[in-house]
Amino acid sequence: MHKSQELAKIALGKKGFKTFKTKSKPKINSKSENRKKIKNKIKSKTTIAMQKTYNIKDIPTNIKVAIETTIHPEYPQFYINDKNIFLKYPHIERDDGGDNFKICLTEDNKKRLFPSVEALIENQVAALEKYIDDINSDKFPPDEIYKEFDSYWKSINGVILYENEMFEQSTKYKEISLLVQKREFSKQYFVKNNNGKISEYLNSHPLDSTETKGVFLNFDNYFPEKIPYDHKELAEVIVGNNLEEEVRNYRTQIKGEFVVIFSFMLPTGERHFAALTIYGTAINKTLYSILFGSNMQSKEIKGIDASSISRERIYSRGGDEVSKKTSLLHKKIAIVGCGSVGAPLAQKLFKSGVTSISLIDKSRLKIDNIGRHYLGLESVGVNKATALADKLKQQYHDNNIIGYQGQAEEYLNILKSMDLIILALGSDGTEVQEKIIIDVINKINPPVITCWLEAKAVAGHALLFDKRVADSYRDGNEFNLLDIYDAISVVDKEYAKSLVKEDVGCNATYMPYSYINSDIHVNHFAIMIIKHLQGTNTKTTMSSYGDLKDIPEEYLRIEKENSFSIKKDAVIKEV
């Protein structure tokens, strides 16, 4: 036993805790752990387990404490096994579905390093006793428990994934189908939607899925102050919402797994969703007989997490209001060129709420590309546009991402239907870009943003061609894309050419630069594009600068004072 373990045990003993178990084998988190790893884990980690009796509402209640210790002890974890206290007071969570319920005294982000074991024990026992005093003094308001509802409810590993739009408040009862995807330690249950997006998403995913049945029940009108613990208490909620007849009429025999999703109103007025799983018995029964049958009433509810995957939630929780706003605009964009700029740009825009993307590229991914490309070895030999579309579609179901293999000229009709065209062809695809931009000037195409990187990715540039620019060039100004490139570049043209590397093969050349350097500029391109899609008045020219030390000063066309500035005016003409 480590010295820290002895000190922890002594400190707990001084607080009145008594040992009932001195050592336990740790949980093994992976089936793949070999015997040697398990033995080492057992040797390196032991658990000090003690208990003490406290009076909670005049009822003697055992509080257990466990400290997993290596060289330094972890925060002590306190447990209680009274289910009535578990569902009545806040800050008590299920612990892996066992009989013990975990008392959460300190949030992970508030844990700190204590100068000694004794100080840690002193602090945590004091926190426990204050928590018990707060219960005995009725300091917790009745609705406090609902702020942590999901922590209490979950009893099995898994999550129900649904879209809010499936269950409107006017929907009282609904039969549903779910696709179940089994992971290593948990399951994901996808509620099937009417547009087929969920099925399409799972078909593109490498893991297999099976189908199961379930129902949705609307508990918005009535939900008790005490969270239901068993079938009897759940049946009472069903009766309280006048749903007994609907449940009785569900005559399908339940075989294996069955899911119940329900909604209820939090004290804050917010509508919340939760779920539970029911398993058929050896003698197949109906949902009504399982929930209302006298021999099933005491059966504990097996709660499971329920999380919305609606577009609004995904892009507000996983991003911010900007991403949420973008996702709700339903803008359609096309990205021509899916190389080391176009591919990460597509990924960033997709994560920023742009879910309708057409990708166009004629080339296949090569081994030489993957050092600075978003795609990896798994996509070598595959067309960049289709491979990128497949990779993005696996990340989120609600999308309309399509990869087109070929030249941009083959898809001009598709480009015309977009809200924005993005050209990520570099400074070499001038002819194609000029054709597409001239069609903007002639009011054929939607706005275009063309973006590219300079030598060694020391600078990145994006040009917006919209109505302002189009009107200018229709007034007689000559349009030449190469002239604009020359005007805005910060690296001497001839020096930049000298940096180009040749590779084995016909016309096989490339400009070396790192993924990190290029990513700096792609982030700026993405910001400019999002602002434009949201209707923000966007400048027609955007330039960003990376590490200029890679270029000798005599070949830089910028001045370094307090900031960088281009010597020559490089703003494209606008009205």
N, C-alpha and C positions, 0 to 999 in steps of 0.2 A: 504494500500500500504506500502510495506517495505521501510525502509529508503534508501536502495540501489537502489530501483526503482525510488524514487524521485530524487536521485543524478544522475542516468543515464538519466532521462528525462531532468533535468536541463543542464547537460553536452552536450546533443545532441542539446538542444535549443540554447546554446551558439555557436554551430557550424552551425546554420541556419536551423536546421531541425524543422518542425512543425508537431504537432500531428494531425492525421486524424482518429485515433482509439486508445482508451486507454486500452481496455481490450478485450480479445478473449478467447473462450474456447479452451483448448488444444486438440490436436489430440488424440484420443483413439486408442492405438495400437492393442488392442485385443478385439474381439467380446465377449470374455468371462468375461471381466471386469464387476463387478457388480456395482449397483448404488452407493453404499457407496464409493467404490474405485474411481469412477468417480468424485463424489462430493469432496472427499479429494484432488484429483488431481487438480480440478478447483480452490479450495481454496489455494493450495500450489504453483500454478504456474499461473502467468499472463503474458501477452505479451504487452510490450510497442511498439507501431507502429507509426513511424513518417516518413516524407518524405522531400526531398529537390530537387530543380531543378538545374541541371548542364548542361552546354553546351558541348555536345559531337559531334565533327565535325560540329560545328556551329548550331547544332539542339538542342533546349531546351528538356531535357530528365529528367523525374522524376526518382529519386533514392529513393526507400523505404528502411527503416531500421526497423528491428524487433529484440527485445531483450526479450528472455524468461527469467524471473527472479523468483528465489525462494528466499532464504535468500541472496544468492550471484548471481549477474547477470552473464549470459553466454556471450560468445563472440557475439557482434552484427552481424546480418546477413543482408547483403545488397541485394536488388532485383532490377531488371530492367524488363520492359515488352515490349521492342522493339525487335521483332524477327530478324530484320536485324542486329542489334548489336550482338544479341545472336549467330548468325551463322558466324559472321565475325571476332570476336576478341576472344582471348583465355581467360581461367579462368572464363567462364560463363557456368553454367550447367542448365539442366532442373531441375525443382523442382516439382516432383510428377505429371508431365504432365499438370500442371496448366498454367495460362497465365503469371505468373511471372517467371523470370529466375534468378537463384542464382549466385551472383558474389563471387567467391572463392578467398579470399584475404590471408588467413593463413591456411596452412596445419595443420591437426589435431595434427601431431607429433611435430609441432613447436609452438603450443599454450603453453603459460606460465601463471603463476599466477601474476596478477598486484597488486601493493600495494593499489590501490584505484580504485573505479568505474571511476572517472574522468580520471585517467591515461589510463585505458582500452579504453575509448571512444576516447581520444586524439590520441592514437596509431592507432586505427582502421580507424578513419576518415582520418588521415594522409595517411594511406595505400590506402584508397579508392581514395583520390584526386591524389595521385601519379599514380595510375592505370589509371585514366581518363586522366591525363597529358601524359602518355605513349601512349594512343590511339591517342590523338590529335597531338602528335609529331611524329606519325608513327614509334614508336620504336619497335613494334612487327613485326617480319618478316611474310610474307604471309603464310608460312607453319607451323607457330607456333601452329595454331589451331588443326592441325592433330595429334599433340603429345597427345592431350586430346580428341581425336575423340569420344571414347565410352561414355565419360561423357556428350557430347553434344547430342549424338544420342539417348540415352535411353529415352523413354517416357512412357513405361509401365513396370509393374513389371513382370519379367520373364527372361528367358535366353534360347537361342538356343544352344544346345550342338552337336557338329559335330566332325568328324575326318578329318584332313587335306587331307588324302589320297583320300577322296571321290571326291574332287574338284581339279583335277590337272590343271595346268595353261593352258593346251591345251584344257580343257573343256570349251566350249563357253556357252553352255546352257544345263540344265539338269532338268528333272522332278524328284521330290523327295517325299518321304512319311516320316511323322514324328509321333512319339508316344508322346503324351502329358500327363504329370503327374502333377496333380493339387495339389499344396501345400496350406498352410493356407492363405498366402498373395501373392502368385506368382505361376507361372507355369514353368515347365521345358519341353522343346521341344527337344526330342532326334531324330536326323536324322538317319533313319534306314540304317544300312550297309548291305553289301551283305553276310557277314559270319554269320549273325543272332545273333551276340554277344549282340547287344542292346536289341533285343526282349527277349533273354534268361535272361539278367540282370534284365529287368523290370518284367519278370515273377517271379523272385525270390524275388521281392520287395513287401512289404505289401501294398503299395498304388496302386490303379488301374490306368490304362492308356487308353486313347482313341487315335484314329488315325486321322490325318488331312493331307492335301496335300500342296505342295509348289513347287517352282522352284528355281534353282540356275542360276544367271546371272553373267557373267564375265565382270566386268568393268575395267579390267587391262589396256586397251588401252587408256581410257579417263575417268577422273573424275575431275569435276570443282574445282576451288579454293574455291568457296562458296559452302558449304555443302547444298545439297537439303533440302528444308523445306516442300514442298507440292508436290502433284501429278504432277503438270505441270513441276516442276524442275526435278523431277525424270524421267519423260518421256523424257526430253531433254538428260539426261544421257544415257537412253536406245537407243535413236536415235544416239547419238554420238559414241556408241559402235557397231552400225549396228546390233542391236538385236530387232528392231521393228518387223521384220517379224516373228521371233521366238515367240515373245509375242502374236502377232496377231493369230498365228496358234494354240495357246493353247486355244482350244474351250470349255473346261470343264466349266460348269456354277459354279461360286463360291457361295457356300452356307455356311454361317457362316465364320469360321476363315481360312485364307490362309496365308502362309508364303513365303516371298521372301528373299533368302540369296544371297548376292553378295560379290564379291571380288574387291579390287582396290589396287593400288600401293601408298604407302605413299611416301612423298618426300625423305625419307631416302633410298628408293629402296626396302623396306620390303613390302611383300604382306599382306594385312589385310582383315579380313572378318567382315561383319556387316549384320544385318537382319532387316526386318520390317514385320508387320502384316497388312493384309487387311481383311476387313469384307464385306461379301456380303450384298447387300441392300435388301429391301423388294421384289423388282423385281430382280431376279437373273441375274447377269451380268458376262461377261467374264473378264479375267484379262486385256485385251486390253481396253475394254470399261470403266473399273474402272480407269485405269491410264491415258487414252487418251481422255475420254469423256469430252466434254466441260463443262458439269454441275458438273464434279468431279475434275476439275483441281486445284481448290483452297483448296481442302481437305488436311489437315495437315498429314504428314507422321507420323505413329506410330512406331518409332524405338524401337528396343529391343536388349539387349546384345547378342552377339554371342561369344561363347568361345569354343576353341578346347579342346577335351578330348582325343587327340591322345597320345599315350604312351610317345612319346618324350617330349611333353609339360608338361604332368602331372608330370613326374619324374624330370623335370628340374625346374619347377616353385614350385612344392610341396616338392622338395628335393634339390639336387645339381647335379653337373656333374657326381659324383660317381653313384648316383641312376639312372641318365639318361643312363650312359654307361652300367650299369647292365641290365636295362630293354631292351636295344637294343641287348644284347647278346643272349636272348631267351634261357637261360639255364633252364634245367629241374632238379628239385630236389625232393627227397622224404624225409619226416620226419616220422620216426617210433617212435611213442609215442607222444600223444597229451595231456599230462598232464600239470602241472604247469610250466614246462620248454618248452616242445614242442609247446604248444599253443601260448604263447607270442612270442616265437622265430619265428613261422610261420607268425605272424602278423607283426613283425619287418622286416622280409625278404621281405614280400609282399610290405610293404611301401617303401622298399629300392630298388624296381625294379625287384624282382623275382616274376614273374606272372604265372609260370608253376610249381605247387606244388602238389605232391601226398601225402596225409595224411593217415597214417595207425595207427589204434588203435583198440583194441578188447573191451574196457570197455565203460560203460555208465557214464555220469556225475552224481555225487551224490551231495546231499545237502552239505555234508561235504567238497566237493571240492571247492565250489565257493568262499570261503574266500581268496584263492590265485590263482584262475584260471581265465583265460581271458574270459571264458564263464560265464553266470550268470543263474539266476533262470529259465529263459525262455528255457534253454537247459537241465534242470534236467530230467534224465530218457532217454535222447537221446545219441546215440553213440558219443563219443567225436570227432572222426575224421569227421563224416558226419556233425555234428553240427558246427564244426569249419569251414569246407569248405563252408557251407551255409552262415555263418556270414561274411567270407572274401569276398565271391562272391557278396554280397550286397554293397560292398564298391567301386568297380570299375569293369566296364564291360569287359575290355580286359584282360581276364585271362583264365587260364586252370587249375582250382583248383578242385581236386576230392578227396572225402573222402572214404576210404575203411574200412569196418568194419571187423575186424578179426585179426588173428596172422600174423606177418611179414612173416612167412614161407609160407603162402598161396599166397604171392604176389612176390615171388622171381623173376619171369620173368619181372614183372614191375620194380623191383629194378635194374635189369641188364640194363634197357633202360635209366636210369637216368645219368645225368652228375655228380651228387653228392648225396650220401645217408647220412642223418643225423640221428643218433641214440640218442634219448632223453628218454631213458628207465631207467635212474638212474643207480646206482651201483648194482641193484638187477637183472636186465635182462641180466645177464652175458652170459648165454648159447646161447641166440638168437644173442647177439652182437658178440660173438666169431665166430659163424657160418658165419655171414655176413662178418666179417673182414677176416676170413680165406679165403673166396672166393675172397677177394681183393688180398690177397697174392698169390692165385692160378690164378690170372688174369681173374677171372670170373666176379667179380663186379667192378663197378667204384669206385673212392675214397670214403672213409667213414670218417666222423667226428663224434665221439661219445662224448657226453657232459653230465655232471652230477654235482650235488651240494653235498657238505658235510654237516655234522650236523649243524642245525640252519642256513644253507646257509652262513656260515662264509667264505667259499671258494667255487669257481667253477672251473671246469677243462674241457678242451676240447682237444682231441687227434685226430690228422689227420693221417689216414692210406692211404698213396698214394704209388706211384711207388718206392719212396726212401725207405720207410719202408718195402714194399713188397719184394724188392730185398734183403734186409738185412735178413729177416726171411727165405727166400728161400735158403739162404746160410748156413742154419743149425742152426740158433739161435732158441731156443725154445720159442714158443709164449704162454703166459698165461696172460689173461686180468686182473685177480685178483691180480697177482703180480705187474702189472703196477699200478693198483689202490692203492695198499698198498704203493708202492714207492712214489707216488705223493701226497698222502693225508697229510694234515697238522694237522688233529685232530686224537688223539690216537684212534685206532680201537675199543678197549674194551670200552672206555668212550663214543664213538659215539653210540655203541650198547645200552648203558644204557639210552640214551636220547630217544630212540624209544618208542612211546606211543602205547598202545593197545586199540582197540576199540571193541565194541560189534560185534560179528560175527566171522566166521571161517577165520583164518589167517588175521584178520583185524588189521594191524599195520600201523603206519605212523610216519614220522619225522616232528615235528613242525618247521616251519620257516615262516617268513612274506613275503608277495608279494614284498615289497620294497627291502628287502635283496636279494631275488632271482633275481629281475629285474636287479640289478647291474651286475650280472654275465651273464644273458641272453644277455644284450647289448654287452658284450665282445665276447660272442659266435657269435653273428650276425656279428660283425666286422670281425672276423676271417673268417667266411664263405663267406662274400662278397669279401674279399681280395682274397680268393682262387678261387672263380668263375671268378674273373677278371684276373686271371693268375699271380697274385703277388706271389713271392716266400714266402710262408707261413711256419712259424715254425711248427714242428709237435706237439709241446706241448704248451698249453696256460693255464695259471692259473691266476685267479683274486681273490682278497681278500676283504671281507666286514668288518663288525665290529667284531673284534676278542675278544672284551671284554666279549662276551657271553660265552666264553670258559675259564675255569681256566688255568692259564699259565702252570701249570705242565702237562696239557694234550695237549699242543700245540707242534708240532714238527717243530717249526720255531724259529729263533732268531730275536729279535727286537732290531735293532741298528738304523742306518739311514734308513734302509728299511727292508722289510721282505725277508728272503731267506730260502729255504727248506734245512734242515740239510743234507738230503740224496739226491744224484743225482737222478732225477726223469724224465729224458728225455728218451722217448722211442727210441729204436735203429733205426738209419737211416744210409744210405750209405754216 
